């Protein structure tokens, strides 16, 4: 079944991109363009992503930083 008519992206393709690490509609868009034209498929993509397991989301839920850049940097004025 097609999720994105504009670019011919199927539900299976979205699921495959999610398995490969795309955990947000923006990451899906980067992978296959779905959601970047008319935008009518974004909610469907969100629903598909909400059902699956995202390795990055699991790390965030465990309290582990997803990326080092997401950690709050220490401020010099706080250390003094």
Backbone atoms as SQL, in Angstrom:
CREATE TABLE atoms (id INTEGER PRIMARY KEY, chain TEXT, resi INTEGER, resn TEXT, atom TEXT, x REAL, y REAL, z REAL);
INSERT INTO atoms VALUES
  (1, 'A', 1, 'UNK', 'N', 0.848, -1.179, 0.000),
  (2, 'A', 1, 'UNK', 'CA', 0.000, 0.000, 0.000),
  (3, 'A', 1, 'UNK', 'C', 0.893, 1.241, 0.000),
  (4, 'A', 2, 'UNK', 'N', 0.516, 2.206, -0.830),
  (5, 'A', 2, 'UNK', 'CA', 1.286, 3.440, -0.915),
  (6, 'A', 2, 'UNK', 'C', 1.006, 4.334, 0.285),
  (7, 'A', 3, 'UNK', 'N', 2.089, 4.890, 0.825),
  (8, 'A', 3, 'UNK', 'CA', 1.992, 5.876, 1.901),
  (9, 'A', 3, 'UNK', 'C', 2.109, 7.262, 1.278),
  (10, 'A', 4, 'UNK', 'N', 3.036, 7.404, 0.359),
  (11, 'A', 4, 'UNK', 'CA', 3.292, 8.684, -0.305),
  (12, 'A', 4, 'UNK', 'C', 3.029, 8.529, -1.803),
  (13, 'A', 5, 'UNK', 'N', 1.946, 9.122, -2.251),
  (14, 'A', 5, 'UNK', 'CA', 1.590, 9.052, -3.672),
  (15, 'A', 5, 'UNK', 'C', 2.517, 9.904, -4.528),
  (16, 'A', 6, 'UNK', 'N', 3.000, 10.985, -3.966),
  (17, 'A', 6, 'UNK', 'CA', 3.849, 11.901, -4.734),
  (18, 'A', 6, 'UNK', 'C', 5.136, 11.232, -5.219),
  (19, 'A', 7, 'UNK', 'N', 5.715, 10.392, -4.367),
  (20, 'A', 7, 'UNK', 'CA', 6.985, 9.756, -4.712),
  (21, 'A', 7, 'UNK', 'C', 6.885, 8.235, -4.796),
  (22, 'A', 8, 'UNK', 'N', 5.684, 7.701, -4.706),
  (23, 'A', 8, 'UNK', 'CA', 5.485, 6.268, -4.849),
  (24, 'A', 8, 'UNK', 'C', 6.148, 5.443, -3.757),
  (25, 'A', 9, 'UNK', 'N', 6.123, 5.951, -2.524),
  (26, 'A', 9, 'UNK', 'CA', 6.754, 5.261, -1.399),
  (27, 'A', 9, 'UNK', 'C', 5.705, 4.395, -0.706),
  (28, 'A', 10, 'UNK', 'N', 6.053, 3.133, -0.512),
  (29, 'A', 10, 'UNK', 'CA', 5.110, 2.198, 0.096),
  (30, 'A', 10, 'UNK', 'C', 5.306, 2.115, 1.606),
  (31, 'A', 11, 'UNK', 'N', 4.312, 1.521, 2.246),
  (32, 'A', 11, 'UNK', 'CA', 4.373, 1.284, 3.684),
  (33, 'A', 11, 'UNK', 'C', 5.586, 0.410, 4.017),
  (34, 'A', 12, 'UNK', 'N', 5.830, -0.588, 3.193),
  (35, 'A', 12, 'UNK', 'CA', 6.974, -1.480, 3.406),
  (36, 'A', 12, 'UNK', 'C', 8.292, -0.716, 3.322),
  (37, 'A', 13, 'UNK', 'N', 8.402, 0.219, 2.401),
  (38, 'A', 13, 'UNK', 'CA', 9.629, 1.007, 2.281),
  (39, 'A', 13, 'UNK', 'C', 9.844, 1.872, 3.518),
  (40, 'A', 14, 'UNK', 'N', 8.772, 2.473, 4.021),
  (41, 'A', 14, 'UNK', 'CA', 8.880, 3.286, 5.238),
  (42, 'A', 14, 'UNK', 'C', 9.340, 2.401, 6.396),
  (43, 'A', 15, 'UNK', 'N', 8.760, 1.218, 6.517),
  (44, 'A', 15, 'UNK', 'CA', 9.156, 0.295, 7.585),
  (45, 'A', 15, 'UNK', 'C', 10.620, -0.107, 7.447),
  (46, 'A', 16, 'UNK', 'N', 11.067, -0.314, 6.224),
  (47, 'A', 16, 'UNK', 'CA', 12.472, -0.686, 5.993),
  (48, 'A', 16, 'UNK', 'C', 13.400, 0.445, 6.407),
  (49, 'A', 17, 'UNK', 'N', 13.052, 1.674, 6.054),
  (50, 'A', 17, 'UNK', 'CA', 13.875, 2.819, 6.459),
  (51, 'A', 17, 'UNK', 'C', 13.893, 2.947, 7.977),
  (52, 'A', 18, 'UNK', 'N', 12.757, 2.680, 8.616),
  (53, 'A', 18, 'UNK', 'CA', 12.698, 2.726, 10.078),
  (54, 'A', 18, 'UNK', 'C', 13.604, 1.655, 10.683),
  (55, 'A', 19, 'UNK', 'N', 13.609, 0.465, 10.101),
  (56, 'A', 19, 'UNK', 'CA', 14.493, -0.601, 10.581),
  (57, 'A', 19, 'UNK', 'C', 15.957, -0.222, 10.416),
  (58, 'A', 20, 'UNK', 'N', 16.230, 0.585, 9.410),
  (59, 'A', 20, 'UNK', 'CA', 17.600, 1.039, 9.156),
  (60, 'A', 20, 'UNK', 'C', 17.980, 2.249, 9.997),
  (61, 'A', 21, 'UNK', 'N', 17.058, 2.709, 10.868),
  (62, 'A', 21, 'UNK', 'CA', 17.412, 3.778, 11.801),
  (63, 'A', 21, 'UNK', 'C', 16.664, 5.086, 11.659),
  (64, 'A', 22, 'UNK', 'N', 15.816, 5.225, 10.658),
  (65, 'A', 22, 'UNK', 'CA', 15.041, 6.465, 10.509),
  (66, 'A', 22, 'UNK', 'C', 13.879, 6.437, 11.501),
  (67, 'A', 23, 'UNK', 'N', 13.917, 7.309, 12.489),
  (68, 'A', 23, 'UNK', 'CA', 12.935, 7.259, 13.576),
  (69, 'A', 23, 'UNK', 'C', 11.937, 8.411, 13.560),
  (70, 'A', 24, 'UNK', 'N', 12.092, 9.339, 12.655),
  (71, 'A', 24, 'UNK', 'CA', 11.186, 10.485, 12.584),
  (72, 'A', 24, 'UNK', 'C', 10.743, 10.690, 11.135),
  (73, 'A', 25, 'UNK', 'N', 9.629, 11.380, 10.927),
  (74, 'A', 25, 'UNK', 'CA', 9.216, 11.683, 9.560),
  (75, 'A', 25, 'UNK', 'C', 10.297, 12.436, 8.778),
  (76, 'A', 26, 'UNK', 'N', 11.044, 13.284, 9.443),
  (77, 'A', 26, 'UNK', 'CA', 12.113, 14.029, 8.771),
  (78, 'A', 26, 'UNK', 'C', 13.211, 13.079, 8.286),
  (79, 'A', 27, 'UNK', 'N', 13.542, 12.087, 9.099),
  (80, 'A', 27, 'UNK', 'CA', 14.553, 11.115, 8.693),
  (81, 'A', 27, 'UNK', 'C', 14.044, 10.231, 7.559),
  (82, 'A', 28, 'UNK', 'N', 12.770, 9.904, 7.587),
  (83, 'A', 28, 'UNK', 'CA', 12.174, 9.157, 6.474),
  (84, 'A', 28, 'UNK', 'C', 12.247, 10.003, 5.205),
  (85, 'A', 29, 'UNK', 'N', 11.944, 11.287, 5.324),
  (86, 'A', 29, 'UNK', 'CA', 12.008, 12.188, 4.174),
  (87, 'A', 29, 'UNK', 'C', 13.418, 12.244, 3.594),
  (88, 'A', 30, 'UNK', 'N', 14.406, 12.271, 4.455),
  (89, 'A', 30, 'UNK', 'CA', 15.796, 12.283, 3.981),
  (90, 'A', 30, 'UNK', 'C', 16.147, 10.997, 3.255),
  (91, 'A', 31, 'UNK', 'N', 15.544, 9.903, 3.698),
  (92, 'A', 31, 'UNK', 'CA', 15.856, 8.605, 3.108),
  (93, 'A', 31, 'UNK', 'C', 15.170, 8.382, 1.766),
  (94, 'A', 32, 'UNK', 'N', 13.923, 8.894, 1.608),
  (95, 'A', 32, 'UNK', 'CA', 13.172, 8.528, 0.395),
  (96, 'A', 32, 'UNK', 'C', 12.266, 9.642, -0.154),
  (97, 'A', 33, 'UNK', 'N', 12.322, 10.834, 0.402),
  (98, 'A', 33, 'UNK', 'CA', 11.539, 11.991, -0.022),
  (99, 'A', 33, 'UNK', 'C', 10.077, 11.969, 0.425),
  (100, 'A', 34, 'UNK', 'N', 9.607, 10.872, 1.001),
  (101, 'A', 34, 'UNK', 'CA', 8.201, 10.813, 1.421),
  (102, 'A', 34, 'UNK', 'C', 7.911, 11.936, 2.408),
  (103, 'A', 35, 'UNK', 'N', 6.833, 12.651, 2.155),
  (104, 'A', 35, 'UNK', 'CA', 6.433, 13.747, 3.031),
  (105, 'A', 35, 'UNK', 'C', 6.984, 15.100, 2.658),
  (106, 'A', 36, 'UNK', 'N', 7.763, 15.168, 1.580),
  (107, 'A', 36, 'UNK', 'CA', 8.399, 16.443, 1.230),
  (108, 'A', 36, 'UNK', 'C', 7.675, 17.235, 0.146),
  (109, 'A', 37, 'UNK', 'N', 6.638, 16.661, -0.453),
  (110, 'A', 37, 'UNK', 'CA', 5.932, 17.392, -1.509),
  (111, 'A', 37, 'UNK', 'C', 4.645, 17.984, -0.948),
  (112, 'A', 38, 'UNK', 'N', 3.563, 17.271, -0.998),
  (113, 'A', 38, 'UNK', 'CA', 2.287, 17.834, -0.532),
  (114, 'A', 38, 'UNK', 'C', 2.118, 17.711, 0.977),
  (115, 'A', 39, 'UNK', 'N', 2.796, 16.742, 1.597),
  (116, 'A', 39, 'UNK', 'CA', 2.750, 16.597, 3.045),
  (117, 'A', 39, 'UNK', 'C', 1.577, 15.805, 3.590),
  (118, 'A', 40, 'UNK', 'N', 0.705, 15.329, 2.720),
  (119, 'A', 40, 'UNK', 'CA', -0.484, 14.622, 3.205),
  (120, 'A', 40, 'UNK', 'C', -0.154, 13.264, 3.824),
  (121, 'A', 41, 'UNK', 'N', 1.032, 12.745, 3.598),
  (122, 'A', 41, 'UNK', 'CA', 1.397, 11.426, 4.122),
  (123, 'A', 41, 'UNK', 'C', 2.129, 11.492, 5.463),
  (124, 'A', 42, 'UNK', 'N', 2.445, 12.676, 5.934),
  (125, 'A', 42, 'UNK', 'CA', 3.257, 12.798, 7.144),
  (126, 'A', 42, 'UNK', 'C', 2.592, 12.138, 8.350),
  (127, 'A', 43, 'UNK', 'N', 1.298, 12.317, 8.508),
  (128, 'A', 43, 'UNK', 'CA', 0.604, 11.690, 9.640),
  (129, 'A', 43, 'UNK', 'C', 0.630, 10.170, 9.539),
  (130, 'A', 44, 'UNK', 'N', 0.507, 9.655, 8.347),
  (131, 'A', 44, 'UNK', 'CA', 0.568, 8.204, 8.144),
  (132, 'A', 44, 'UNK', 'C', 1.968, 7.687, 8.479),
  (133, 'A', 45, 'UNK', 'N', 2.980, 8.437, 8.082),
  (134, 'A', 45, 'UNK', 'CA', 4.359, 8.069, 8.401),
  (135, 'A', 45, 'UNK', 'C', 4.565, 8.087, 9.914),
  (136, 'A', 46, 'UNK', 'N', 4.043, 9.120, 10.572),
  (137, 'A', 46, 'UNK', 'CA', 4.142, 9.191, 12.031),
  (138, 'A', 46, 'UNK', 'C', 3.477, 7.982, 12.677),
  (139, 'A', 47, 'UNK', 'N', 2.332, 7.588, 12.166),
  (140, 'A', 47, 'UNK', 'CA', 1.617, 6.435, 12.716),
  (141, 'A', 47, 'UNK', 'C', 2.428, 5.156, 12.530),
  (142, 'A', 48, 'UNK', 'N', 3.040, 4.997, 11.368),
  (143, 'A', 48, 'UNK', 'CA', 3.862, 3.814, 11.121),
  (144, 'A', 48, 'UNK', 'C', 5.077, 3.782, 12.050),
  (145, 'A', 49, 'UNK', 'N', 5.687, 4.907, 12.252),
  (146, 'A', 49, 'UNK', 'CA', 6.854, 4.976, 13.127),
  (147, 'A', 49, 'UNK', 'C', 6.474, 4.754, 14.583),
  (148, 'A', 50, 'UNK', 'N', 5.278, 5.163, 14.951),
  (149, 'A', 50, 'UNK', 'CA', 4.826, 5.002, 16.324),
  (150, 'A', 50, 'UNK', 'C', 4.595, 3.559, 16.703),
  (151, 'A', 51, 'UNK', 'N', 4.339, 2.708, 15.732),
  (152, 'A', 51, 'UNK', 'CA', 4.067, 1.294, 15.992),
  (153, 'A', 51, 'UNK', 'C', 5.329, 0.468, 16.129),
  (154, 'A', 52, 'UNK', 'N', 6.393, 0.908, 15.498),
  (155, 'A', 52, 'UNK', 'CA', 7.614, 0.113, 15.473),
  (156, 'A', 52, 'UNK', 'C', 8.532, 0.426, 16.634),
  (157, 'A', 53, 'UNK', 'N', 9.614, -0.310, 16.693),
  (158, 'A', 53, 'UNK', 'CA', 10.620, -0.098, 17.715),
  (159, 'A', 53, 'UNK', 'C', 11.779, 0.655, 17.072),
  (160, 'A', 54, 'UNK', 'N', 12.140, 1.742, 17.681),
  (161, 'A', 54, 'UNK', 'CA', 13.239, 2.552, 17.169),
  (162, 'A', 54, 'UNK', 'C', 14.434, 2.389, 18.105),
  (163, 'A', 55, 'UNK', 'N', 15.551, 1.892, 17.608),
  (164, 'A', 55, 'UNK', 'CA', 16.721, 1.719, 18.484),
  (165, 'A', 55, 'UNK', 'C', 17.131, 3.017, 19.153),
  (166, 'A', 56, 'UNK', 'N', 17.047, 4.116, 18.453),
  (167, 'A', 56, 'UNK', 'CA', 17.423, 5.403, 19.043),
  (168, 'A', 56, 'UNK', 'C', 16.456, 5.794, 20.146),
  (169, 'A', 57, 'UNK', 'N', 15.174, 5.529, 19.936),
  (170, 'A', 57, 'UNK', 'CA', 14.178, 5.843, 20.943),
  (171, 'A', 57, 'UNK', 'C', 14.393, 4.997, 22.200),
  (172, 'A', 58, 'UNK', 'N', 14.774, 3.725, 22.013),
  (173, 'A', 58, 'UNK', 'CA', 15.054, 2.855, 23.153),
  (174, 'A', 58, 'UNK', 'C', 16.212, 3.404, 23.976),
  (175, 'A', 59, 'UNK', 'N', 17.257, 3.884, 23.318),
  (176, 'A', 59, 'UNK', 'CA', 18.392, 4.463, 24.038),
  (177, 'A', 59, 'UNK', 'C', 17.966, 5.690, 24.825),
  (178, 'A', 60, 'UNK', 'N', 17.140, 6.527, 24.220),
  (179, 'A', 60, 'UNK', 'CA', 16.676, 7.730, 24.899),
  (180, 'A', 60, 'UNK', 'C', 15.818, 7.358, 26.109),
  (181, 'A', 61, 'UNK', 'N', 15.000, 6.328, 25.970),
  (182, 'A', 61, 'UNK', 'CA', 14.149, 5.897, 27.071),
  (183, 'A', 61, 'UNK', 'C', 14.967, 5.349, 28.231),
  (184, 'A', 62, 'UNK', 'N', 16.119, 4.784, 27.947),
  (185, 'A', 62, 'UNK', 'CA', 16.970, 4.232, 28.987),
  (186, 'A', 62, 'UNK', 'C', 17.816, 5.304, 29.654),
  (187, 'A', 63, 'UNK', 'N', 17.694, 6.536, 29.178),
  (188, 'A', 63, 'UNK', 'CA', 18.461, 7.619, 29.765),
  (189, 'A', 63, 'UNK', 'C', 19.847, 7.784, 29.178),
  (190, 'A', 64, 'UNK', 'N', 20.148, 7.021, 28.147),
  (191, 'A', 64, 'UNK', 'CA', 21.442, 7.126, 27.492),
  (192, 'A', 64, 'UNK', 'C', 21.344, 8.187, 26.405),
  (193, 'A', 65, 'UNK', 'N', 22.389, 8.972, 26.236),
  (194, 'A', 65, 'UNK', 'CA', 22.343, 9.978, 25.174),
  (195, 'A', 65, 'UNK', 'C', 22.334, 9.319, 23.808),
  (196, 'A', 66, 'UNK', 'N', 21.511, 9.844, 22.914),
  (197, 'A', 66, 'UNK', 'CA', 21.430, 9.326, 21.560),
  (198, 'A', 66, 'UNK', 'C', 22.675, 9.740, 20.789),
  (199, 'A', 67, 'UNK', 'N', 23.016, 10.969, 20.889),
  (200, 'A', 67, 'UNK', 'CA', 24.222, 11.505, 20.275),
  (201, 'A', 67, 'UNK', 'C', 24.930, 12.365, 21.304),
  (202, 'A', 68, 'UNK', 'N', 26.223, 12.397, 21.251),
  (203, 'A', 68, 'UNK', 'CA', 26.961, 13.209, 22.209),
  (204, 'A', 68, 'UNK', 'C', 26.555, 14.674, 22.117),
  (205, 'A', 69, 'UNK', 'N', 26.180, 15.123, 20.924),
  (206, 'A', 69, 'UNK', 'CA', 25.803, 16.522, 20.747),
  (207, 'A', 69, 'UNK', 'C', 24.488, 16.861, 21.435),
  (208, 'A', 70, 'UNK', 'N', 23.702, 15.845, 21.818),
  (209, 'A', 70, 'UNK', 'CA', 22.443, 16.101, 22.509),
  (210, 'A', 70, 'UNK', 'C', 22.643, 16.334, 23.999),
  (211, 'A', 71, 'UNK', 'N', 23.803, 15.957, 24.525),
  (212, 'A', 71, 'UNK', 'CA', 24.061, 16.172, 25.932),
  (213, 'A', 71, 'UNK', 'C', 24.260, 17.654, 26.172),
  (214, 'A', 72, 'UNK', 'N', 23.771, 18.111, 27.295),
  (215, 'A', 72, 'UNK', 'CA', 23.913, 19.527, 27.630),
  (216, 'A', 72, 'UNK', 'C', 25.372, 19.807, 27.969),
  (217, 'A', 73, 'UNK', 'N', 26.001, 20.725, 27.271),
  (218, 'A', 73, 'UNK', 'CA', 27.397, 21.032, 27.570),
  (219, 'A', 73, 'UNK', 'C', 27.491, 21.791, 28.899),
  (220, 'A', 74, 'UNK', 'N', 28.559, 21.560, 29.614),
  (221, 'A', 74, 'UNK', 'CA', 28.754, 22.296, 30.856),
  (222, 'A', 74, 'UNK', 'C', 29.103, 23.734, 30.516),
  (223, 'A', 75, 'UNK', 'N', 28.551, 24.628, 31.286),
  (224, 'A', 75, 'UNK', 'CA', 28.828, 26.035, 31.054),
  (225, 'A', 75, 'UNK', 'C', 29.952, 26.466, 31.974),
  (226, 'A', 76, 'UNK', 'N', 30.821, 27.287, 31.490),
  (227, 'A', 76, 'UNK', 'CA', 31.954, 27.722, 32.279),
  (228, 'A', 76, 'UNK', 'C', 31.525, 28.486, 33.512),
  (229, 'A', 77, 'UNK', 'N', 30.472, 29.315, 33.377),
  (230, 'A', 77, 'UNK', 'CA', 30.045, 30.123, 34.518),
  (231, 'A', 77, 'UNK', 'C', 29.396, 29.265, 35.604),
  (232, 'A', 78, 'UNK', 'N', 28.899, 28.076, 35.283),
  (233, 'A', 78, 'UNK', 'CA', 28.315, 27.188, 36.267),
  (234, 'A', 78, 'UNK', 'C', 29.412, 26.433, 37.040),
  (235, 'A', 79, 'UNK', 'N', 30.541, 26.209, 36.390),
  (236, 'A', 79, 'UNK', 'CA', 31.615, 25.469, 37.026),
  (237, 'A', 79, 'UNK', 'C', 32.355, 26.319, 38.051),
  (238, 'A', 80, 'UNK', 'N', 32.276, 27.613, 37.948),
  (239, 'A', 80, 'UNK', 'CA', 33.011, 28.508, 38.846),
  (240, 'A', 80, 'UNK', 'C', 32.348, 28.686, 40.177);
